[in-house]
Amino acid sequence: MAVRGRHRRYQPSRINRASLTVTAGGAGMALPLLGAGAAHAASVDVWEKVAACESTNNWKINTGNGYYGGLQFTQSTWEEYGGTRYAPRADLATRDQQIAIAEKVLKGQGPRAWPACSVKAGLTRGGEAPDIAPQGKAAPAAAPRATPPATPRSAPATPTTVPGQRESYTVARGDSLSDIAEEQKVRGGWQRLYAANRTVIGSDPDLIMPGQKLTLRTTAAKPSAKAPSKPSTAPSAKPPAPPKPAAKQPAAQPKPQPPAAKKPAAKPASVPKPRSAGFSAPVEADPGTAYRKAGSSWSSGYHTGVDFPVPTGTAVKAVATGRVVSAGWGGAYGYEVVIRHDDGRYSQYAHLSALTVREGQRVTSGQRIARSGSTGNSTGPHLHFEVRTGPGYGSDIDPLAYLRSGGVRL
């Protein structure tokens, strides 16, 4: 049997995380911290994008995995490149101080110090020098610089489909125009979506290819053309209206009395229905690596969820109605979605390749929220699924027992 993918202890590799290993070129301790020069420098915006990819722009992050701060320095690199002149560890230093040290690392090691995120952020040697104040003297000038980087926060979503303004949609494997139109609430349905993107799709609306970018918002303007036609039919619909009041059914008011007998039966019957129909399986597959399986591969000493071995691009669905509390990069979990359900429980979906929901969005049971993948610390394509009593790591409960309590058979 093939080895099933599973979530592992967070141990950054040369591929997924910047190694920031000290090399012989890092011996320039006597160089001034801002002496990188334009030949090796990068702008603040670029460093913000690197941090967005490495740590979701959390410049104070310290998860205990040996990597610190927004740019994920190792302790040895922080010390060798002079970081201790600012703070004992990178996560204790300011953003500008971390960027100052990163400039030295860029000069000594080049963009390869952040192998994956440098590519996504466009980090290269030869950029403009960053406008920073590592000593904190120009704090007022740095403050306005902290507000513009709102846009780079979407940078970590570049390898996936993460909704923002939803002006466009990138076709993923398994998509259809009808599914996209329904999910994105395109007015006019798939026909309107196809009409707006015919030059991209071609003559066959049933044949869409992964990677195609479809316009969504322009379709909303066209239905306004239908608006005049609808009011024009309204007057013709008004003549039939008079006969209805002519029927004067107030005489039927005594009839509401029989429903009074139905009230005790109908109301209680309507209460259990949403409860019994409130759960769905996260993917259409049998579970693999079980919950609580012991092993040193996991930082807690056991598997905190259950894995579903599915190919990349498989539709991932919300298991119950709730609200998205987070959707984005989750470190070792890769791209993930966490949902708080109406019963107070939280579900987590990890190692995703594409996200179709955003933080704060309300979702229903069975609604597609993402597509499976192998991002983060993963040994292969699969969905890592957890159920928790709280939003954070360490509050896990048996996910299959939770699903079965809602009628899901696995």
JOKA-V45059 format. One record per residue. N is the residue number from 1. PHI is phi in whole degrees, 0 to 359 (none if undefined). OMEGA is omega as a letter, one per 40 degrees, with the letter a starting at -180 (* if undefined). Layout:
BEGIN
n,phi,omega
N,PHI,OMEGA
N,PHI,OMEGA
END
This chain:
BEGIN
n,phi,omega
1,none,a
2,295,i
3,291,a
4,274,i
5,293,i
6,207,i
7,281,a
8,245,i
9,304,a
10,291,i
11,228,a
12,307,i
13,253,i
14,291,a
15,274,a
16,273,a
17,218,i
18,295,a
19,284,a
20,51,a
21,280,a
22,289,i
23,242,a
24,297,a
25,286,a
26,265,a
27,272,a
28,278,a
29,294,a
30,278,a
31,290,i
32,296,a
33,297,a
34,255,a
35,266,a
36,293,i
37,80,a
38,295,a
39,294,a
40,234,a
41,278,i
42,219,a
43,289,i
44,299,i
45,300,i
46,294,i
47,294,i
48,298,i
49,292,i
50,297,i
51,295,i
52,298,i
53,285,a
54,284,a
55,218,a
56,52,i
57,62,i
58,262,a
59,286,a
60,251,a
61,290,i
62,208,a
63,268,a
64,84,a
65,262,i
66,95,i
67,237,a
68,231,i
69,80,a
70,298,a
71,257,i
72,55,i
73,282,i
74,281,a
75,297,a
76,295,i
77,293,i
78,302,a
79,288,a
80,293,a
81,264,i
82,88,a
83,294,a
84,292,i
85,290,i
86,258,a
87,200,a
88,301,i
89,225,a
90,297,a
91,291,i
92,266,i
93,265,i
94,284,i
95,300,a
96,296,i
97,292,i
98,294,i
99,294,i
100,300,i
101,289,i
102,298,i
103,299,i
104,290,i
105,295,i
106,299,i
107,292,a
108,281,a
109,245,a
110,82,a
111,299,a
112,297,i
113,297,i
114,237,a
115,304,a
116,271,a
117,287,i
118,295,i
119,292,a
120,294,a
121,271,a
122,75,a
123,282,i
124,218,i
125,284,i
126,97,i
127,277,i
128,286,a
129,294,a
130,289,i
131,270,a
132,230,i
133,225,a
134,299,i
135,275,i
136,82,a
137,288,a
138,256,a
139,307,a
140,300,i
141,288,a
142,283,a
143,301,i
144,296,a
145,290,a
146,281,a
147,276,a
148,301,a
149,297,i
150,294,a
151,290,a
152,299,a
153,297,i
154,280,a
155,304,a
156,296,a
157,273,a
158,301,a
159,281,a
160,231,i
161,255,a
162,241,a
163,290,i
164,231,i
165,281,i
166,57,i
167,283,a
168,215,a
169,218,i
170,264,a
171,295,i
172,249,a
173,300,i
174,92,a
175,287,i
176,223,a
177,299,a
178,293,i
179,296,a
180,296,a
181,298,a
182,289,a
183,295,a
184,270,i
185,54,i
186,282,i
187,294,a
188,95,i
189,68,a
190,294,i
191,296,i
192,292,i
193,298,i
194,294,a
195,300,a
196,283,a
197,234,a
198,298,i
199,293,i
200,274,a
201,281,a
202,106,a
203,279,a
204,251,a
205,292,i
206,277,a
207,245,i
208,244,a
209,246,i
210,305,i
211,101,i
212,292,i
213,258,a
214,256,i
215,280,a
216,253,a
217,290,a
218,295,a
219,290,a
220,287,a
221,282,a
222,291,i
223,303,i
224,298,i
225,293,i
226,280,a
227,303,a
228,296,a
229,292,a
230,292,i
231,295,a
232,294,i
233,277,a
234,299,a
235,299,i
236,292,i
237,279,a
238,290,i
239,304,i
240,296,a
241,297,a
242,303,a
243,303,a
244,295,i
245,293,i
246,298,i
247,292,i
248,36,a
249,266,i
250,302,i
251,298,a
252,280,a
253,301,i
254,298,a
255,295,i
256,304,a
257,294,i
258,302,i
259,303,i
260,301,i
261,288,a
262,280,a
263,307,a
264,297,a
265,276,a
266,288,a
267,294,i
268,295,a
269,292,a
270,282,a
271,287,a
272,289,a
273,301,i
274,298,a
275,290,a
276,287,a
277,259,a
278,271,a
279,241,i
280,221,i
281,284,a
282,293,i
283,216,i
284,269,a
285,197,i
286,279,i
287,292,i
288,250,a
289,302,a
290,279,i
291,292,i
292,72,i
293,294,a
294,281,i
295,167,a
296,281,i
297,292,a
298,251,a
299,297,i
300,274,a
301,90,i
302,206,i
303,283,a
304,274,i
305,214,i
306,231,a
307,259,i
308,243,a
309,287,a
310,225,i
311,293,i
312,301,i
313,99,i
314,293,a
315,295,i
316,251,a
317,242,i
318,293,a
319,280,i
320,202,i
321,294,i
322,178,a
323,234,a
324,289,i
325,263,i
326,201,i
327,207,a
328,163,a
329,285,a
330,236,i
331,66,a
332,298,i
333,280,a
334,67,i
335,284,a
336,219,i
337,231,i
338,238,a
339,239,i
340,263,a
341,269,a
342,295,i
343,272,i
344,92,i
345,276,i
346,240,i
347,243,a
348,234,a
349,233,a
350,236,a
351,66,a
352,282,i
353,256,i
354,206,i
355,246,i
356,239,i
357,228,i
358,228,a
359,302,i
360,91,a
361,284,i
362,273,a
363,234,i
364,246,i
365,299,i
366,87,i
367,285,i
368,289,a
369,244,a
370,190,i
371,231,a
372,291,i
373,194,a
374,212,a
375,277,a
376,77,i
377,273,a
378,218,i
379,267,i
380,168,a
381,300,i
382,186,i
383,252,i
384,265,a
385,239,i
386,232,i
387,235,a
388,227,i
389,272,i
390,220,a
391,286,a
392,259,i
393,298,i
394,102,i
395,244,a
396,288,i
397,228,a
398,297,a
399,290,a
400,289,i
401,296,i
402,295,a
403,296,a
404,294,i
405,294,i
406,259,i
407,94,i
408,280,a
409,258,a
410,231,*
END
